[in-house]
Each structure stands twice: as C-alpha cells, then as structure tokens.
Amino acid sequence: MPKTTQLRTYTVRDGLLDEWVQRWREEIVPLRLELGFTIGGAWSDPEHNQFIWLISYDGPETFGERNALYWSSPERKAIGLNPDDYLVRTEERTVETVY
C-alpha cells in the first residue's frame, strides 16, 4: 500500500488544550509509533483552541485498517482517554506530498 498521510485539526474544549497536548504526547504518540504510524509534526493554536497534527502510515495494510487496529487494541482501551471529553470538533484530511 502507498503511504497515506492525514492532516488532522482538532478544536479542543475551552481550558483543556494544554492537558490534551500533554496526554496526546504521553499516551497517544507512543502507541501510534509502536503500531507503525509516523508523526510528521504537531502544533498548538491557543488563539483558536486548536491542535493540528500530521499522521502517516506506510505499511502492508491501508491506513484505515491500521487505524482500526489502533482503536481496537487493548493498549488503546487501557489508556482510558475518550476524545469526546476534550474535542469539540475534528477534521481529518488525507493529503499528498507535492514538495
């Protein structure tokens, strides 16, 4: 399968952006990396309560299949992090590298 990259923009509940970033870094990133994803960068936009990041997968499965594995994994369930507790809105775009 070809490499797939998603640009994800999350609008975070008022007052929770710093906590979301900390939990994302400490809990989500290690598991994503363990499962073969790569993180192309992450940015915080406090003025708009937004968190933006790039996530890619380049492996034998599709991005969707690998993402489903992430969500169904016992490790993800053990984190106990419900995105709905932090995120008001999520936007995911599949993007292609042009430069």
JOURFEN-V721715 format. One record per residue. N is the residue number from 0. RES is the residue in one letter. PHI is phi in radians with two decimals (* if undefined). PSI is psi in radians with two decimals (NA if undefined). OMEGA is omega in whole degrees, -180 to 180 (NA if undefined). Layout:
# JOURFEN-V721715
n->N res->RES phi->PHI psi->PSI omega->OMEGA
n->N res->RES phi->PHI psi->PSI omega->OMEGA
This chain:
# JOURFEN-V721715
n->0 res->M phi->* psi->2.52 omega->177
n->1 res->P phi->-1.28 psi->2.79 omega->178
n->2 res->K phi->-1.11 psi->2.36 omega->177
n->3 res->T phi->-2.07 psi->2.33 omega->177
n->4 res->T phi->-2.17 psi->2.37 omega->175
n->5 res->Q phi->-2.03 psi->2.40 omega->170
n->6 res->L phi->-1.71 psi->2.08 omega->-177
n->7 res->R phi->-2.00 psi->2.29 omega->177
n->8 res->T phi->-2.13 psi->2.13 omega->-179
n->9 res->Y phi->-2.02 psi->2.28 omega->170
n->10 res->T phi->-1.65 psi->2.14 omega->-172
n->11 res->V phi->-1.76 psi->2.55 omega->178
n->12 res->R phi->-1.01 psi->2.52 omega->179
n->13 res->D phi->-0.88 psi->2.32 omega->175
n->14 res->G phi->1.43 psi->-0.03 omega->-175
n->15 res->L phi->-1.98 psi->0.07 omega->-176
n->16 res->L phi->-1.07 psi->-0.84 omega->-179
n->17 res->D phi->-1.09 psi->-0.73 omega->179
n->18 res->E phi->-1.14 psi->-0.73 omega->178
n->19 res->W phi->-1.04 psi->-0.83 omega->-179
n->20 res->V phi->-1.03 psi->-0.77 omega->180
n->21 res->Q phi->-1.09 psi->-0.82 omega->180
n->22 res->R phi->-1.16 psi->-0.68 omega->178
n->23 res->W phi->-1.03 psi->-0.86 omega->-179
n->24 res->R phi->-1.08 psi->-0.80 omega->-172
n->25 res->E phi->-1.46 psi->-0.50 omega->-172
n->26 res->E phi->-2.00 psi->-0.73 omega->-175
n->27 res->I phi->-1.44 psi->-0.85 omega->-176
n->28 res->V phi->-0.97 psi->-0.89 omega->-178
n->29 res->P phi->-1.00 psi->-0.70 omega->-180
n->30 res->L phi->-1.23 psi->-0.72 omega->177
n->31 res->R phi->-1.01 psi->-0.80 omega->180
n->32 res->L phi->-1.13 psi->-0.73 omega->179
n->33 res->E phi->-1.04 psi->-0.58 omega->-178
n->34 res->L phi->-1.58 psi->0.18 omega->172
n->35 res->G phi->1.67 psi->0.07 omega->176
n->36 res->F phi->-1.40 psi->2.76 omega->170
n->37 res->T phi->-2.12 psi->2.59 omega->179
n->38 res->I phi->-1.90 psi->2.08 omega->-177
n->39 res->G phi->-1.51 psi->-0.09 omega->180
n->40 res->G phi->2.57 psi->2.81 omega->178
n->41 res->A phi->-2.60 psi->2.47 omega->-176
n->42 res->W phi->-2.39 psi->2.54 omega->175
n->43 res->S phi->-1.89 psi->2.37 omega->178
n->44 res->D phi->-2.15 psi->1.44 omega->-175
n->45 res->P phi->-1.04 psi->-0.56 omega->-179
n->46 res->E phi->-1.06 psi->-0.56 omega->-178
n->47 res->H phi->-1.96 psi->0.17 omega->-177
n->48 res->N phi->0.92 psi->0.78 omega->-178
n->49 res->Q phi->-2.12 psi->2.65 omega->176
n->50 res->F phi->-2.22 psi->2.21 omega->-176
n->51 res->I phi->-2.17 psi->2.36 omega->178
n->52 res->W phi->-2.65 psi->2.79 omega->177
n->53 res->L phi->-1.96 psi->2.26 omega->177
n->54 res->I phi->-2.26 psi->2.38 omega->-178
n->55 res->S phi->-2.28 psi->2.74 omega->172
n->56 res->Y phi->-2.48 psi->2.31 omega->-179
n->57 res->D phi->-2.40 psi->1.50 omega->-177
n->58 res->G phi->-2.61 psi->-2.93 omega->-176
n->59 res->P phi->-1.24 psi->-0.38 omega->-179
n->60 res->E phi->-1.73 psi->2.97 omega->172
n->61 res->T phi->-1.33 psi->2.84 omega->176
n->62 res->F phi->-0.98 psi->-0.80 omega->-179
n->63 res->G phi->-1.06 psi->-0.72 omega->179
n->64 res->E phi->-1.14 psi->-0.75 omega->-180
n->65 res->R phi->-1.21 psi->-0.63 omega->178
n->66 res->N phi->-1.13 psi->-0.69 omega->177
n->67 res->A phi->-1.10 psi->-0.68 omega->177
n->68 res->L phi->-1.08 psi->-0.74 omega->177
n->69 res->Y phi->-0.99 psi->-0.90 omega->-176
n->70 res->W phi->-1.17 psi->-0.52 omega->-178
n->71 res->S phi->-1.60 psi->-0.08 omega->-176
n->72 res->S phi->-1.20 psi->2.54 omega->176
n->73 res->P phi->-1.04 psi->-0.58 omega->180
n->74 res->E phi->-1.14 psi->-0.69 omega->179
n->75 res->R phi->-1.18 psi->-0.73 omega->179
n->76 res->K phi->-1.12 psi->-0.61 omega->-179
n->77 res->A phi->-1.20 psi->-0.44 omega->179
n->78 res->I phi->-1.06 psi->-0.67 omega->179
n->79 res->G phi->1.23 psi->0.46 omega->-180
n->80 res->L phi->-1.79 psi->1.99 omega->177
n->81 res->N phi->-1.70 psi->1.96 omega->-179
n->82 res->P phi->-0.96 psi->-0.54 omega->-179
n->83 res->D phi->-1.10 psi->-0.38 omega->177
n->84 res->D phi->-1.24 psi->-0.36 omega->-176
n->85 res->Y phi->-2.03 psi->-0.59 omega->-168
n->86 res->L phi->-1.82 psi->2.27 omega->178
n->87 res->V phi->-1.52 psi->-0.66 omega->-176
n->88 res->R phi->-2.61 psi->2.49 omega->175
n->89 res->T phi->-2.25 psi->2.50 omega->176
n->90 res->E phi->-2.33 psi->2.23 omega->179
n->91 res->E phi->-2.13 psi->2.22 omega->178
n->92 res->R phi->-2.18 psi->2.29 omega->173
n->93 res->T phi->-1.47 psi->2.18 omega->-176
n->94 res->V phi->-2.12 psi->2.78 omega->179
n->95 res->E phi->-2.10 psi->2.44 omega->179
n->96 res->T phi->-1.26 psi->2.30 omega->176
n->97 res->V phi->-2.11 psi->-0.17 omega->178
n->98 res->Y phi->-2.65 psi->NA omega->NA
